[in-house]
């Protein structure tokens, strides 16, 4: 079982400043290679959720099907992380960690994967969401480039 102080210590050790909004929620941001990403952390009795939200704002109506298809394909190839939609239709990128046995190496690995996948997918998902003519690495059934860290 993890507690708020453990999450604070993990972030201090990782070298990121965070703002604790409550005993269950933290907010921070990080600069990747292609964007600055807002990160929220939520602690529940069973899980710690590390979530970039919004990753990309809700896709245009005419682009949704292609965006959702690409997100499902990304999910198939990513380890630990997954894309989802929030109640506003915004795309989020999240990692869920069990609080049982949670230690710093796993927390560090989760942040490493999250930052890696954010940079790999951001431009593509953003372009797909804004431009219905944009191409995806998954068009024509191909896997143009691996997502593995």
NORHUMO-V192265 format. One line per field, one symbol per residue. ss: DSSP state (H for helix, E for strand, C for the rest). phi: phi as a letter, one per 40 degrees, with the letter a starting at -180 (. if undefined). A space follows every 10 residues. Layout:
ss->???
phi->???
This chain:
ss->CCCHHHHHHH HHHHCCCCEE CCCCEEEEEE ECCCCEEEEE EEECCCEEEE EEEEEECCCC HHHHHHHHHH HHHHHHHCCC EEEEECCCCC EEEEEEEECC CCCHHHHHHH HHHHHHHHHH HHHHHHHHHH CCCCCCCCHH HCCCCCCCC
phi->.cbdcccdcc ccccgbcbbc cacbbbbaaa cccbabbcbb bbbbdbbbbb bcaccacdcd dcbddccccc cccddccccg cacabcccgc cbbbbbbccc gcbcdccccc cccccccdcc bddccccccb bccccbcccg gcbcgcccc
